[in-house]
Amino acid sequence: MTSVRMGCYTPHIMGSPTREVILRRLKEQAKCSVNDLAEAAEVSPVSVRHHITALLAQDLVVSEEVKHGVGRPYHVFSLTEKAFDLYPGQYFKLTNRLLDEIKDHVSEDLVTELFTGVANAMAVQYASQLEGLSLEERLPRLMVMLSEEGFDADYEWRGDEVIIRELGCPYLQIGRKHPEVCAVDTGFIATALDLPAERINCLLDGDTHCTFSLKVPSRKEELPA
């Protein structure tokens, strides 16, 4: 059963716990289909459409048509700025203002260096948990670390390439104004695995998740005998 952490929405805005689940899932994953939301809320797609209609009317979500191959297009939904404002502890507003101020005083390169420094600090924090481990052993540990940092991540092998997917991003709201923040998870992943990490999909570009590709020079050396 899906675990749901209830929030602090006012009853006249939310209307039902199901709508809170829908909004929380959209906050975590940026864009979701009706079926995605139905699975998260453990209700039928018909019920989700009913709630989505109400949320659209309240200007809490927006709809986007997606064309997929030769089949019929479908819709995905995402949160509006008004919906993000419902969440308590508006940390991202302060962060955005701080970054605005920093950018007024330093170069873009220095801003990127600052975020890279954050990534390095994260890697140092977790270094002891990865010390002495092979790549095969580090990968599942890294998924746990990313989860602790607010990323819902998984990975898979494709030949000599590791693909890491982040289905949610704790920095999404900040990244919409300051995309340099993407250097944090990219740098953390690269440092933790000691491999160059290339971001090939990004939530900020409208993708359903962030995806990283890491080329492994010689996987055979990482596999246990």
N, C-alpha and C positions, 0 to 999 in steps of 0.2 A: 504494500500500500504506500502511496506517495505521502511523504512527510511534509506537512504544511506548517509554516511558522506564521502565525497571524500578526498583523501589523496594527497601525493606529489610524486607519481611515475612519472618517465620521460616517455614521449610518446613513445619512441622507444622500451621501455621495456614492457609497459602495452598494447599498441595497441588499447584498447577500455575500456570504463567505466565498461562494463560487467566483464572484467577480474579483474578489481580492486575490484568489489563486491565479486567475487569468492575468491580472495586472502584474503580479509578482513574477510569473513565468515570462511575460513579455519584458520585464525589467532585466531578467537574468539572460534571456536569449535574444533579445532585440527584435527578432521577427519570427512569428509562428503562424502556422496554418490552423484552420479550425480543428483538424484531427490532432495536431500537436497539443492544442489547448484542451481538447476533450480528454486526451490521455492524462495530462497533468492534473486536471480537476476531477478526473474519474466520473465524468458525466457523458451524456451522449452528444454527438456533434450538433444535433437539433437544439439541445439546451444551450450549448456554447453560442450558437448563432443568435439565440434570444438575448443572451447577455451582451454579446458583441454589439448588437443593435442598440442596446441601452447605452453602452460605453461610447459608441460613435456619436450618439445624440448628446452626450455629456462632454464631447470633445476630449475624451481621455485616450482614445485610440484612433489611428488612421488606417485605411485600407489601401493595399497596393496589389494590382493585378500582375500575376507572374505567368508568363508563357513557357511551357515546358514541352519541347519537341512538337509532335503532331497532335498531341492530345488537347483537350479543352484547357484553357487557362484557369488558374485558381487564384485565390486571394490569400495574401499574408497580412498580418496585422502588427503594428508597432505602437509604442507609446508616444504621446504628444508631450510637449514641454509642460503642459498643465498637469499631466499625470505624474511626471517626475516631481513636480512641486508638491505633490501629496505626501511624499515620503518625509519623515521627520529627520532632523539633523542634516540640514542642507550643506553638508561638507563640501560638495562640489562647487557651490557658489563661491565660498571662500577660496577654494583652490583655484578656480578660474580667475578670481580677482588677483590672487597672489601671482599667478603665472602672467597675467596681463602686465602687472607691475614689473616683474622680472624682465619680460621681453622689452619693456620700454627702456631698460638700462643696460642690457647685455646683447651680444650677438646671437643669431640663431644657432650657430655652432656651439656656443657655450651652453645654451638651453639644452641641446641634445646631449652634451657632455654631462650635464646635471642628471638627466634621466638615466644615462648609462651608468653614472655613479650609483644611483638608486638600485639598478639591476645588480651591480657588483656587490653592493652591501647585502642585498637579499641572498646572493650566492654564498657570501661569507657566512651569513647566519646559518645556512643549511649545510655548509661544507662538511661538517663532521659526520652527517648522516650519509654522505656519499663517498667518503674517503675509503679507498681500497676496493671499491666495487667496480665490476665490469659494466659495460654499457647496457647489457641485458638486465643487469640487476639495478642499475640506476634509473632506468626508464619508469618502472612502476613506482619507485620512490618519488621521482619527480612529479608524477601525476598527483600523488598525495600532497606534495608541497604546493603545487599550483592550486589545488583545492583549498588548502589552508589560506592561500592568498586571495581567494575569491573567484578563481577560474574553475569552471567545470570542464575538465580536459580528459581526453583519451588519446591513445596512439595505436599505430599499426605499422608493421613492416611491409615495404614494397620492394622486394629484392634487397639491394644494398642502400635503401633509402628509408629513413624513419619519417612518418607523417604524424604530426601532433595536431590535434584539433581542440580548440577552445570554444565551447558552446555558449559561454557567457563571459562577460568582461566587467570587472568591478570599476574599471576606468572609462567605461563607454561614454557616460555623460560628459566627462572632462575631455575625452578624446575628440568629441565632436567639434570642440573649439580649439583644442591644443593637441593635434595628432602626434606631436613629438612624444607623448606619453607612451606610445606603442613601443618605444625603445626599451621600456622596462621589462615586459615579459619576453620580448625577443632576446634581449641581452641576458636575462636570467636563464632562459632555456639554453642558449648557446654556452654560457659559462658553466652551468650545471652538468652538461653533457660533454663539454670540451669539444664542441663541433660547431661549425658555422651554421646559423639558422636563418633560413630565408622565409619571410612571410609571403605566401602565395595567394591567400584570401584574407579579407579583413571585414569585420563587422561595419567599420566606418565607410566602406565602399558599397555597402548594401548587401554584402554576402551574409549567409545564414550563420556563419561561424568564422573564426580566424583559423587559418591553417598554416603550419610551418613545415618546411621540407628541410631535412638534415641528411646530407650525403655522408655515408660511412665509407672511408677509404678502403678498409679491408675488414668486412664483417667476420670473416673466419677467425680472425685473431680474438674477437670478442666472445665467440661461442665456446661453451665449456667442452672440454675434451671428452 
